[in-house]
Amino acid sequence: MRNLERIITKFEEIVSPDFCNALAKRVGFIKRSTSQILGHEFAMAMMVPHAFLGAETLDSLCTRMRRINKLCDISAPALAQRINTEGAKKFMEKCFGKMLKDTMQTEYRELKDMPIFSQFQRVLIEDSTKAQLHENLSPHFKGCGGVASKAELKINFIFDYLSEKFLDLHFVSGATPDQALSSRVFSILQEGDLLIRDLGYFALARINEIELALAFYVSRFKVNELVFEKVDAKDPIDLCKLIKKHMKAGQFDFTVYLGKARHPTRLLGCELDEQILTKRFRQAHKDAKRRGTQVSKKKLSLLRYALFITNLPAEIFDLEIVMSIYRARWRIELIFKQWKSCLNIHMFKGYNKERLYCLLYGRMIMVLLLGAMTSVVMHSAAKIGKELSSFKLTRYVIADHLFASALQSGRPQQFIRELLHDLKRRLCHNVRKKHLSLRNNVRNGQNYYNSQIESILQDELVA
């Protein structure tokens, strides 16, 4: 477990007295030599995962800081004066920057048990999640308004599915659309990569740029785009009619030309069953009512299909494989669930901008640390024929303050030994459960629509 030791050692350097105390003075967080706060105890309290994040207060921060540094005996109002400063924000920002740099520079091994992705250098998945803020922060982080919060923070996230490596974290106002963030990926996109994103990032210009980078994409299709059957067609075609023309056994897969530039792409998908349709129609009408509009007939008719576009070659990646590949996107949703359930990233208290940044950078450092540990421990689980549950690992690290105690006592190796001892029985997926894990479903070529496709094929055989 040298890689795990290396990760924890890097984190120890970031929260060490030498690094933190010097940094705190350099950025102006600590201005007096007689200050009770030195920097190290503040960093430890803000960055080390622990079990009480959901009930975090200034009083609880003061308590933890005093346990780390007995001379740091300050009150919550005194801490508020320190944390609500530009110096505190810069201190945490620098710590986050170092952790992010260390994470990006660390080499991660890929899992070799995913033949469906064997032809790609990396499988990049991008999505965003939001955190609610105090409405007084709306001038800095504007929310979407309406029934949503007046102040929201959006975290845009890109990671590699094969190695679980975190590649990019970016913070913007909640009102910023995903489409406006769709070009960030090009700073890290490489030849041979596969990019999977949901409908919010759909933009024809970006799709063209992905192909120019000699990379691949799988995306949902935006139904209001102009669709042409042929590159030299004068007028766009009715997509529903075109789908019915190419439909075979409830599936379709053909080339279309999108937008005024007639960009060629592969459009594929399948019919949906009545149960899924009912949910889709209900949600579409609900969203339209909230916006004060009505669902168009065109959209209602196209809701009957699962629609995807891709530039993957059809002779290698058929419809069911493409839909199984897209299912891997759900991994990022599970990561967001861990962030919210275990690290309480869905909501931040307080109405001071500097305090928000301190809390945000602290939680994001926890995210980077846990993400790096997940990637390493996943390989250890694979060696014993198991599959790691990243959710269980996250809960394990913060439970009983095992990790925090190991760092504070200077015995991280003991924590690593206990983790390895508990790996097989406590940190892996339960194979006796009826439902397979996400990775197993993707590995086995299972997508959300397999049962529907099989029922259509059986009906046609009977007929």
Secondary structure, DSSP 8 states (H G I E B T S, - for coil): -HHHHHHHHHHHHHTSHHHHHHHHHHTTS---TT-S--SHHHHHHHHS--TTGGG--HHHHHHHHHHH-TT----HHHHHHHHTSHHHHHHHHHHHHHHHHHHHHS-----S--GGGTT-S-EEEEEEEEEE--GGGTTTSB---TTS-SBEEEEEEEEETTTTEEEEEEEEETTS-GGGGTTGGGGT--TT-EEEE-GGG--HHHHHHHHHTT-EEEEE--TTS-EESSTT-SS---HHHHHHHH-BTTEEEEEEEETTTTEEEEEEEEE--HHHHHHHHHHHHHHHHHHT----HHHHHHTTEEEEEE-S-TTTS-HHHHHHHHHTTHHHHHHHHHHHHHH-TTB---S-HHHHHHHHHHHHHHHHHHHHHHHHHHHHHHHTT--B-HHHHHHHHHGGGHHHHHHHTT-HHHHHHHHHHHHHHHSB--TTSSS--HHHHHHTT--TTHHHHHHHHHHHHH-
